[in-house]
Amino acid sequence: MKNLSKVWRPGFLSYVCVVISALIFAQISLAQEENKQVVMVPMRDDVKLATNIYLPEGDGPWPVVVTRTPYNKNSADRSAQIYNENGYVLVSQDVRGRYESEGVDQPFEVDMEDGYDTVEWIVAQSFSNGKTGIFGTSAPGITSNLAAASAPPHLTAAYITVAPDSLFYRSRFLGGVFKESHSGGWLRGQGISEERIAAYKARAVLDQGWRDTDFLFHRENVEIPVYNVGGWHDIYAEGSISNFMYLQSEGNEAARGKQKLYMGAFGHGVLQGDLTYPGSGVIYGDIEQQLRWWAYWLKNEDNGIMDEPAVSYYMMASARKGNVSTKNRLINAEVWPPQSEKTKFYLQPSMSIDTAAPTRDSASISYKFDPENPVGTVGGQNLGADVGPRDQREIGERQDYLRFMTPALEKDVVVAGHIDMELYVSTDVLDTDFVVKLVDIYPDGYEALILDYPIRARFRDGQEASDVKLMTPGSIEKLKINMWSTAQTFEKGHKIGIHITSSNYPRFAVNPNNGAALDDLDTPAQIATNTIYFDAQHPSAIILPVITEGL
């Protein structure tokens, strides 16, 4: 609550603004009520889902756009008018078990079937002209993806904002580590019990339930054009990119070549860290672009949208408030990623980073990781709050937090594409975590967080049952950490930083280091001694996609 006072200062002017906003919203809502119908739409198992239908003025039939949400279908009251004025019926539906819908709340587990049934019910109604689009942001984006994966015959196109390619790999777990503040916090916000959340946490091994319900394992069925909108600091950044790349080049033949991607410099919430990216977009996307998308696919208007480059992405650079670089800009391209040279930046015994591999026969550094004293989260791809590139100096100096950095750069290093970290490690326990951060260090020492990702040692070979194996204490292992993707210019005079630790709480659940089964909550936690290696035989390095030719 202490941060609230910084952005909301009560006073007469604030009171007047609130009153005026409330009156405007009330007038819009009253106007919409005249064209709003509320119906219960039957699903294949006879469960009925509460659904709002907002009709344009005049006689139909019209094209329809639909959104399915766990956040209350009536939230569409405030946006219905713009769709209606542009000649679309808007349909907003409470997903199963939420608000006025019947059934049991099972987040995203039956949305393929329910999405299919909803789309096919819509097209059978007299107001529909047979053209249907589906859209949503975040959770409604997930339900939209799942509906598309069920391949309803009358679904024409989709507009998806900040939604993942996989709940399992992007939303619930990263590197096998449960996303505590994001996934756990979201589930709690939906009223899910702690017992059910604990059951989710214990499902870090891929099972048939995940295969049956996760979009990743069904997206080959998507036959429609999809406009994916993502943000570099968003919780689902890699998912937006992955969905575009797969559908555009590898997916169902009916979908190939018809996809769009926009990647802005924003996160999943209103707080965007310490930096300011001009013209970077917002989480909700561009309504005008969405309407252009619908006009092309649902009204057959040749408005040129498909003649424009398939990809638009924001290149981030130095962005301290009051000193924002002109190298922050939007780039249009036909493909993602751009052509680059995969370049290894090696950790060095001197705690520096260099493109030359280390030469010492032996070099390492160890630290104690105490699960009772985890490193705190400072910024990152979080949900709702503490979002974006915060200053990592706030973490302070800790023996379990290692900082490596290049010398001041003599020229810009432009990075665009996917990043991996190859990390050689050992531990004296059966299981532990490692967390790696990519940091842009400003000349004054400010440490802007760009990316941060973990790996749970038992999942170093993957999260299928046959992959899982505990560590052998003292044995050196090579870990490959998926660091997702970015587009970042590390400017001349800055330094590239790599921070390594074993916790980042509450962004990620803390490993108790005991090697116990994932559903074992009784075995005591242990303090681990974790070691990072950076010698000739164990060249730990981050692999950056460096752009060698101008963008």
C-alpha positions as CSV (number, residue, x, y, z in Angstrom):
1,M,0.0,0.0,0.0
2,K,2.9,2.4,0.6
3,N,3.5,2.7,-3.2
4,L,-0.1,3.6,-3.8
5,S,0.4,7.0,-2.3
6,K,3.0,7.8,-4.9
7,V,0.5,7.5,-7.7
8,W,-2.8,8.5,-6.1
9,R,-3.0,11.7,-4.0
10,P,-6.6,12.4,-2.9
11,G,-7.9,15.8,-3.5
12,F,-10.8,17.7,-5.1
13,L,-9.5,17.4,-8.6
14,S,-9.0,13.7,-8.3
15,Y,-12.5,13.3,-6.9
16,V,-14.0,15.3,-9.8
17,C,-12.1,13.1,-12.3
18,V,-13.4,9.9,-10.6
19,V,-17.0,11.2,-10.7
20,I,-16.8,12.3,-14.3
21,S,-15.3,8.9,-15.3
22,A,-18.0,7.1,-13.4
23,L,-20.8,9.1,-15.1
24,I,-19.3,8.5,-18.6
25,F,-19.0,4.8,-17.9
26,A,-22.5,4.7,-16.6
27,Q,-23.8,6.4,-19.8
28,I,-21.9,4.0,-22.0
29,S,-23.2,1.0,-20.0
30,L,-26.8,2.2,-20.2
31,A,-26.5,2.7,-23.9
32,Q,-25.1,-0.8,-24.3
33,E,-27.8,-2.4,-22.2
34,E,-30.3,-1.6,-25.0
35,N,-28.4,-3.8,-27.4
36,K,-27.2,-6.4,-24.9
37,Q,-28.6,-9.9,-24.5
38,V,-27.6,-12.4,-21.8
39,V,-28.0,-16.0,-22.6
40,M,-26.9,-19.4,-21.3
41,V,-25.0,-21.3,-24.0
42,P,-25.1,-25.1,-23.7
43,M,-21.9,-27.0,-24.0
44,R,-21.6,-30.7,-25.2
45,D,-22.0,-32.0,-21.6
46,D,-25.1,-29.8,-21.0
47,V,-23.2,-27.4,-18.8
48,K,-24.4,-23.8,-19.7
49,L,-22.0,-20.9,-19.9
50,A,-23.2,-17.3,-19.2
51,T,-22.7,-15.2,-22.3
52,N,-23.3,-11.5,-23.2
53,I,-24.2,-10.7,-26.8
54,Y,-23.8,-7.0,-27.9
55,L,-25.6,-6.3,-31.2
56,P,-24.9,-3.3,-33.5
57,E,-27.6,-1.0,-34.5
58,G,-29.6,-2.0,-37.6
59,D,-30.3,-5.3,-39.3
60,G,-27.8,-8.1,-39.4
61,P,-26.3,-10.5,-39.9
62,W,-22.9,-9.3,-39.0
63,P,-19.4,-10.8,-38.4
64,V,-18.8,-11.7,-34.7
65,V,-15.9,-11.3,-32.4
66,V,-15.8,-13.3,-29.2
67,T,-13.8,-13.4,-26.0
68,R,-14.0,-16.0,-23.2
69,T,-12.8,-14.8,-19.8
70,P,-12.4,-15.9,-16.2
71,Y,-12.6,-12.2,-15.2
72,N,-16.3,-11.5,-15.6
73,K,-18.0,-11.3,-19.0
74,N,-19.5,-7.9,-18.0
75,S,-16.1,-6.2,-18.3
76,A,-16.9,-6.2,-22.0
77,D,-19.6,-3.5,-21.4
78,R,-17.0,-0.8,-21.6
79,S,-15.5,-1.9,-25.0
80,A,-18.7,-3.2,-26.7
81,Q,-19.5,0.1,-28.3
82,I,-16.4,0.4,-30.4
83,Y,-16.9,-3.1,-31.9
84,N,-20.6,-2.4,-32.5
85,E,-19.8,0.9,-34.2
86,N,-17.4,-0.8,-36.5
87,G,-20.1,-3.4,-37.5
88,Y,-19.3,-6.4,-35.3
89,V,-21.3,-8.3,-32.8
90,L,-19.3,-8.7,-29.6
91,V,-19.8,-11.9,-27.6
92,S,-18.3,-12.1,-24.1
93,Q,-18.5,-15.3,-22.1
94,D,-17.7,-16.4,-18.5
95,V,-15.6,-19.5,-18.7
96,R,-16.8,-22.7,-17.0
97,G,-17.2,-22.3,-13.2
98,R,-16.6,-18.6,-13.1
99,Y,-19.1,-15.8,-12.2
100,E,-22.5,-16.7,-13.8
101,S,-21.4,-19.8,-15.7
102,E,-22.3,-23.3,-14.6
103,G,-19.8,-26.1,-14.0
104,V,-16.5,-26.6,-12.1
105,D,-13.7,-24.1,-12.3
106,Q,-10.8,-26.0,-14.0
107,P,-8.5,-23.2,-15.3
108,F,-7.8,-23.9,-19.0
109,E,-8.5,-27.6,-18.8
110,V,-11.7,-27.7,-20.9
111,D,-11.3,-24.6,-22.9
112,M,-10.6,-26.4,-26.2
113,E,-14.0,-28.1,-26.0
114,D,-15.9,-25.1,-24.6
115,G,-14.2,-22.8,-27.1
116,Y,-15.2,-25.0,-30.0
117,D,-18.8,-25.4,-28.8
118,T,-19.1,-21.6,-28.3
119,V,-17.9,-20.7,-31.8
120,E,-20.1,-23.2,-33.5
121,W,-23.1,-22.1,-31.4
122,I,-22.5,-18.5,-32.4
123,V,-22.4,-19.2,-36.1
124,A,-25.8,-21.0,-35.8
125,Q,-27.5,-17.8,-34.5
126,S,-29.4,-15.4,-36.8
127,F,-27.1,-12.4,-36.0
128,S,-24.0,-14.2,-37.4
129,N,-23.0,-14.0,-41.0
130,G,-20.7,-17.0,-40.6
131,K,-17.4,-15.1,-40.0
132,T,-16.1,-15.3,-36.4
133,G,-13.0,-13.9,-34.8
134,I,-11.7,-14.7,-31.3
135,F,-9.5,-12.4,-29.1
136,G,-8.2,-11.9,-25.6
137,T,-5.4,-10.6,-23.4
138,S,-3.6,-12.8,-21.0
139,A,-6.0,-15.5,-19.6
140,P,-8.7,-14.7,-22.3
141,G,-5.8,-14.9,-24.8
142,I,-5.0,-18.4,-23.5
143,T,-8.7,-19.5,-23.9
144,S,-8.6,-18.0,-27.4
145,N,-5.5,-20.1,-28.3
146,L,-7.1,-23.2,-27.0
147,A,-10.3,-22.6,-28.9
148,A,-8.2,-22.1,-32.1
149,A,-6.4,-25.4,-31.3
150,S,-9.8,-27.2,-31.4
151,A,-10.2,-26.0,-35.0
152,P,-13.9,-25.0,-35.1
153,P,-14.9,-25.0,-38.7
154,H,-16.3,-21.5,-38.5
155,L,-13.5,-19.7,-36.7
156,T,-11.9,-17.3,-39.1
157,A,-9.1,-15.4,-37.3
158,A,-7.7,-14.6,-33.9
159,Y,-6.0,-11.6,-32.2
160,I,-4.0,-12.8,-29.2
161,T,-2.3,-10.5,-26.7
162,V,0.3,-11.7,-24.2
163,A,-0.5,-15.4,-24.1
164,P,1.9,-18.4,-24.0
165,D,2.5,-21.3,-26.3
166,S,2.5,-23.6,-23.2
167,L,1.0,-23.3,-19.8
168,F,3.3,-26.1,-18.6
169,Y,6.6,-24.7,-19.8
170,R,5.9,-20.9,-19.7
171,S,3.2,-20.3,-17.1
172,R,3.5,-22.9,-14.4
173,F,7.2,-23.8,-14.6
174,L,10.4,-22.3,-16.0
175,G,13.3,-24.7,-16.1
176,G,11.2,-27.0,-13.9
177,V,10.9,-24.2,-11.2
178,F,7.4,-23.2,-10.2
179,K,6.5,-19.6,-10.9
180,E,5.4,-18.7,-7.4
181,S,4.3,-15.1,-7.6
182,H,2.9,-15.4,-11.1
183,S,1.3,-18.9,-11.3
184,G,0.7,-19.4,-7.5
185,G,-0.5,-15.8,-7.1
186,W,-2.8,-16.0,-10.1
187,L,-4.4,-19.3,-8.9
188,R,-4.9,-17.8,-5.4
189,G,-6.6,-14.8,-7.0
190,Q,-9.0,-17.2,-8.8
191,G,-10.0,-18.7,-5.4
192,I,-8.0,-21.9,-6.0
193,S,-7.2,-23.7,-2.7
194,E,-3.7,-24.1,-1.3
195,E,-4.2,-27.8,-1.6
196,R,-4.8,-27.6,-5.3
197,I,-2.0,-25.1,-5.8
198,A,0.4,-27.6,-4.0
199,A,-0.8,-30.3,-6.5
200,Y,0.0,-28.0,-9.4
201,K,3.5,-27.4,-8.0
202,A,4.1,-31.1,-7.7
203,R,3.2,-31.6,-11.4
204,A,6.6,-30.4,-12.7
205,V,7.0,-33.7,-14.6
206,L,5.2,-33.7,-17.9
207,D,2.1,-36.0,-17.7
208,Q,-0.8,-37.0,-19.9
209,G,-3.0,-34.3,-18.3
210,W,-0.7,-31.6,-19.5
211,R,-0.5,-33.2,-23.0
212,D,-4.3,-33.3,-23.2
213,T,-4.9,-29.7,-22.3
214,D,-1.8,-27.7,-23.1
215,F,-1.9,-25.6,-26.3
216,L,1.7,-26.6,-27.2
217,F,0.6,-30.2,-27.9
218,H,-2.4,-29.1,-30.1
219,R,-1.3,-26.0,-32.0
220,E,-0.7,-28.0,-35.1
221,N,-4.5,-28.0,-35.5
222,V,-4.7,-24.2,-35.7
223,E,-5.8,-23.4,-39.3
224,I,-6.4,-19.6,-39.0
225,P,-4.4,-16.4,-39.2
226,V,-3.4,-15.2,-35.7
227,Y,-2.0,-11.8,-34.8
228,N,0.2,-12.3,-31.7
229,V,1.1,-9.3,-29.5
230,G,3.8,-9.6,-26.9
231,G,6.1,-7.6,-24.7
232,W,9.8,-8.1,-23.9
233,H,9.1,-7.7,-20.2
234,D,5.9,-9.7,-20.3
235,I,5.5,-13.1,-18.5
236,Y,4.7,-14.7,-21.8
237,A,7.2,-13.0,-24.1
238,E,8.7,-16.2,-25.5
239,G,5.3,-17.7,-26.0
240,S,4.1,-14.9,-28.3
241,I,7.3,-15.3,-30.4
242,S,7.1,-19.1,-30.4
243,N,3.5,-19.2,-31.5
244,F,4.2,-16.8,-34.3
245,M,7.3,-18.7,-35.5
246,Y,5.6,-22.1,-35.4
247,L,2.3,-21.1,-37.0
248,Q,4.0,-19.0,-39.7
249,S,6.6,-21.6,-40.8
250,E,6.0,-25.0,-39.3
251,G,2.3,-25.2,-38.4
252,N,-0.8,-26.3,-40.2
253,E,-0.5,-25.6,-43.9
254,A,-3.7,-23.6,-43.8
255,A,-2.1,-21.2,-41.3
256,R,1.4,-20.8,-42.7
257,G,2.3,-17.4,-44.1
258,K,-0.7,-15.7,-42.6
259,Q,0.6,-14.8,-39.1
260,K,1.6,-11.4,-37.6
261,L,3.8,-10.6,-34.6
262,Y,4.2,-7.4,-32.6
263,M,6.7,-7.3,-29.7
264,G,6.7,-4.1,-27.7
265,A,8.8,-3.0,-24.7
266,F,6.2,-3.6,-22.0
267,G,5.4,-6.0,-19.2
268,H,2.3,-7.7,-17.8
269,G,0.9,-4.8,-15.8
270,V,1.0,-1.1,-15.3
271,L,4.4,-0.9,-13.5
272,Q,7.2,-1.0,-16.1
273,G,10.3,-0.8,-13.9
274,D,12.8,2.1,-13.9
275,L,13.1,2.6,-17.6
276,T,11.0,4.6,-20.1
277,Y,10.7,3.2,-23.7
278,P,9.1,5.8,-26.0
279,G,6.5,4.5,-28.3
280,S,6.8,1.0,-26.9
281,G,3.2,-0.1,-27.0
282,V,1.0,-1.2,-24.1
283,I,-0.2,-4.6,-22.9
284,Y,-3.7,-4.2,-24.3
285,G,-2.3,-3.8,-27.9
286,D,-3.6,-1.3,-30.5
287,I,-7.3,-1.4,-30.9
288,E,-7.0,0.2,-34.3
289,Q,-4.7,-2.5,-35.5
290,Q,-7.1,-5.1,-34.1
291,L,-9.9,-3.5,-36.1
292,R,-7.8,-3.5,-39.2
293,W,-7.2,-7.3,-38.7
294,W,-10.9,-8.0,-38.3
295,A,-11.8,-5.8,-41.3
296,Y,-9.4,-7.8,-43.5
297,W,-10.4,-11.3,-42.3
298,L,-14.0,-10.9,-41.3
299,K,-15.2,-8.2,-43.8
300,N,-12.8,-9.0,-46.7
301,E,-11.6,-5.4,-46.9
302,D,-8.3,-5.1,-48.7
303,N,-6.8,-2.6,-46.3
304,G,-3.2,-3.6,-46.9
305,I,-2.5,-5.1,-43.6
306,M,-1.3,-8.4,-45.1
307,D,1.0,-6.5,-47.5
308,E,2.9,-5.0,-44.5
309,P,5.9,-6.7,-42.9
310,A,4.9,-9.7,-40.8
311,V,6.9,-8.7,-37.8
312,S,7.3,-5.5,-35.8
313,Y,9.6,-5.5,-32.8
314,Y,10.9,-2.9,-30.4
315,M,14.7,-2.6,-30.1
316,M,15.5,-1.5,-26.6
317,A,18.5,0.6,-25.6
318,S,19.5,3.0,-22.9
319,A,16.3,4.3,-21.4
320,R,16.9,6.1,-18.1
321,K,14.2,8.7,-17.4
322,G,15.4,12.0,-18.7
323,N,18.2,10.4,-20.8
324,V,16.5,8.1,-23.3
325,S,18.6,7.0,-26.3
326,T,17.4,7.5,-29.8
327,K,18.4,3.9,-30.5
328,N,15.1,2.8,-28.8
329,R,12.9,2.2,-31.9
330,L,10.4,0.0,-33.6
331,I,11.8,-2.2,-36.4
332,N,9.7,-3.9,-39.1
333,A,10.8,-7.2,-40.6
334,E,9.5,-10.1,-42.6
335,V,10.9,-12.7,-40.2
336,W,12.0,-13.3,-36.6
337,P,14.7,-13.6,-35.6
338,P,16.9,-11.3,-37.7
339,Q,20.1,-12.8,-39.0
340,S,22.8,-12.8,-36.3
341,E,26.0,-14.3,-35.2
342,K,25.8,-16.6,-32.2
343,T,28.5,-15.3,-29.9
344,K,29.7,-16.8,-26.7
345,F,30.5,-14.4,-23.9
346,Y,32.6,-16.4,-21.4
347,L,32.7,-16.1,-17.6
348,Q,36.3,-15.4,-16.5
349,P,38.2,-16.1,-13.3
350,S,38.5,-12.4,-12.7
351,M,34.7,-12.2,-12.5
352,S,34.8,-10.5,-15.9
353,I,33.2,-11.6,-19.2
354,D,35.0,-11.9,-22.5
355,T,34.4,-13.4,-26.0
356,A,37.8,-15.3,-25.6
357,A,37.4,-18.6,-23.8
358,P,39.1,-19.0,-20.4
359,T,42.5,-20.7,-20.4
360,R,43.1,-21.7,-16.8
361,D,43.3,-25.4,-16.0
362,S,41.1,-24.8,-12.9
363,A,38.9,-21.9,-11.9
364,S,35.7,-21.8,-9.9
365,I,33.8,-20.0,-7.2
366,S,31.5,-21.4,-4.5
367,Y,28.7,-20.0,-2.4
368,K,26.2,-21.2,0.3
369,F,22.6,-21.3,-0.8
370,D,20.3,-21.2,2.2
371,P,16.6,-21.8,1.3
372,E,15.6,-19.9,4.4
373,N,17.4,-16.8,3.2
374,P,16.6,-16.5,-0.6
375,V,17.6,-13.7,-2.9
376,G,14.6,-11.4,-3.2
377,T,13.0,-10.5,-6.5
378,V,13.7,-7.1,-7.9
379,G,11.9,-6.5,-11.2
380,G,11.6,-8.9,-14.1
381,Q,8.8,-10.6,-16.1
382,N,6.4,-10.6,-13.2
383,L,2.6,-10.5,-13.0
384,G,0.9,-7.2,-12.0
385,A,3.6,-5.5,-9.9
386,D,7.4,-5.1,-9.7
387,V,7.4,-5.5,-13.5
388,G,10.3,-4.6,-15.8
389,P,14.0,-3.7,-15.7
390,R,14.6,-2.7,-12.1
391,D,18.0,-1.8,-10.7
392,Q,19.7,-5.0,-9.4
393,R,21.9,-3.0,-7.1
394,E,18.9,-3.1,-4.7
395,I,19.8,-6.7,-4.0
396,G,23.0,-5.6,-2.4
397,E,26.2,-7.5,-1.8
398,R,25.6,-11.2,-0.9
399,Q,28.0,-14.1,-0.9
400,D,25.4,-16.1,-2.8
401,Y,24.9,-13.5,-5.6
402,L,27.7,-13.4,-8.1
403,R,28.3,-10.5,-10.5
404,F,30.3,-10.9,-13.7
405,M,30.7,-8.1,-16.2
406,T,32.5,-7.1,-19.4
407,P,34.7,-4.1,-19.5
408,A,33.0,-0.9,-20.7
409,L,32.0,-1.6,-24.3
410,E,34.0,0.2,-27.0
411,K,31.1,0.0,-29.4
412,D,27.4,-1.0,-29.3
413,V,26.6,-4.6,-29.0
414,V,23.2,-5.2,-30.7
415,V,21.4,-8.4,-29.6
416,A,18.2,-9.7,-31.2
417,G,17.0,-13.3,-30.9
418,H,17.0,-16.3,-28.6
419,I,19.6,-16.6,-25.8
420,D,21.0,-19.6,-23.9
421,M,23.4,-19.9,-21.0
422,E,25.8,-22.8,-20.8
423,L,26.7,-23.1,-17.1
424,Y,29.1,-25.7,-15.5
425,V,28.2,-26.4,-11.9
426,S,28.5,-28.8,-9.0
427,T,26.7,-29.0,-5.7
428,D,27.0,-31.0,-2.5
429,V,23.3,-31.9,-2.4
430,L,21.0,-34.0,-4.5
431,D,19.0,-31.1,-6.0
432,T,19.3,-27.4,-6.1
433,D,18.5,-24.4,-8.4
434,F,20.6,-22.0,-10.4
435,V,19.4,-18.6,-11.6
436,V,21.0,-16.5,-14.3
437,K,20.3,-12.8,-15.1
438,L,21.3,-10.8,-18.2
439,V,21.9,-7.2,-17.1
440,D,22.7,-3.9,-18.9
441,I,25.1,-2.0,-16.7
442,Y,25.0,1.8,-17.2
443,P,28.1,3.9,-16.9
444,D,27.0,5.1,-13.5
445,G,26.6,1.5,-12.3
446,Y,22.9,1.2,-12.6
447,E,22.1,-2.5,-13.3
448,A,19.1,-2.8,-15.6
449,L,17.6,-6.3,-15.5
450,I,16.9,-7.6,-19.1
451,L,16.2,-11.3,-18.6
452,D,16.3,-13.8,-15.6
453,Y,15.7,-17.5,-15.8
454,P,16.3,-20.5,-13.5
455,I,16.9,-24.2,-13.8
456,R,16.2,-26.9,-11.3
457,A,19.1,-29.3,-11.4
458,R,17.0,-32.5,-11.5
459,F,15.4,-31.2,-14.7
460,R,18.7,-30.3,-16.4
461,D,17.9,-32.9,-19.2
462,G,14.2,-32.0,-19.5
463,Q,10.9,-32.4,-17.7
464,E,9.7,-35.7,-19.0
465,A,9.8,-38.6,-16.6
466,S,12.6,-40.3,-18.4
467,D,14.7,-37.1,-18.2
468,V,14.6,-36.5,-14.4
469,K,17.7,-37.4,-12.4
470,L,19.2,-36.1,-9.2
471,M,22.6,-34.6,-8.9
472,T,25.7,-36.6,-7.8
473,P,27.3,-34.5,-5.1
474,G,30.6,-33.1,-6.2
475,S,30.1,-34.1,-9.8
476,I,30.5,-31.3,-12.4
477,E,27.5,-31.0,-14.7
478,K,26.8,-28.8,-17.7
479,L,23.5,-27.0,-17.6
480,K,21.8,-25.3,-20.5
481,I,19.5,-22.6,-19.3
482,N,16.8,-21.3,-21.7
483,M,17.0,-17.5,-21.3
484,W,14.2,-16.7,-23.8
485,S,14.6,-13.9,-26.3
486,T,15.1,-10.2,-26.4
487,A,16.1,-7.2,-28.6
488,Q,18.5,-5.1,-26.7
489,T,21.3,-2.6,-27.7
490,F,24.0,-2.6,-25.1
491,E,25.4,0.8,-25.9
492,K,29.0,2.0,-26.0
493,G,30.2,2.8,-22.5
494,H,27.8,0.3,-20.9
495,K,28.8,-3.2,-19.7
496,I,27.1,-6.5,-20.2
497,G,26.5,-8.2,-16.9
498,I,25.7,-11.8,-16.0
499,H,24.5,-12.4,-12.4
500,I,24.3,-15.9,-11.0
501,T,22.6,-17.1,-7.9
502,S,20.3,-20.0,-6.7
503,S,17.1,-18.2,-5.8
504,N,14.8,-15.3,-6.9
505,Y,11.8,-15.3,-4.5
506,P,8.9,-14.8,-4.9
507,R,9.3,-14.8,-8.6
508,F,10.3,-18.5,-8.4
509,A,9.6,-21.1,-5.7
510,V,12.6,-21.8,-3.5
511,N,14.3,-25.2,-3.8
512,P,14.7,-26.9,-0.4
513,N,17.8,-28.6,-1.7
514,N,16.8,-32.0,-0.2
515,G,16.2,-34.0,-3.3
516,A,12.8,-35.1,-2.0
517,A,9.8,-35.9,-4.1
518,L,8.0,-32.8,-5.4
519,D,4.9,-33.5,-3.3
520,D,7.0,-34.1,-0.1
521,L,6.6,-31.1,2.1
522,D,7.9,-32.7,5.3
523,T,11.6,-33.4,4.6
524,P,13.7,-30.6,6.1
525,A,15.4,-28.1,3.8
526,Q,19.2,-28.2,3.5
527,I,21.9,-25.5,2.9
528,A,23.7,-26.3,-0.4
529,T,27.3,-25.4,-1.3
530,N,27.0,-24.6,-5.0
531,T,30.0,-24.1,-7.3
532,I,30.3,-22.3,-10.7
533,Y,33.2,-23.3,-13.0
534,F,34.9,-21.1,-15.7
535,D,38.1,-22.8,-16.8
536,A,39.4,-24.2,-20.1
537,Q,37.6,-27.6,-19.5
538,H,34.4,-25.9,-18.2
539,P,33.9,-22.7,-20.2
540,S,30.6,-21.3,-18.8
541,A,29.2,-18.8,-21.3
542,I,26.1,-16.9,-22.3
543,I,25.3,-17.2,-26.1
544,L,24.1,-13.9,-27.5
545,P,22.7,-13.5,-31.0
546,V,24.8,-10.5,-32.0
547,I,23.7,-8.5,-35.0
548,T,26.7,-7.8,-37.2
549,E,25.0,-5.9,-39.9
550,G,22.8,-2.8,-39.4
551,L,19.1,-3.2,-38.8
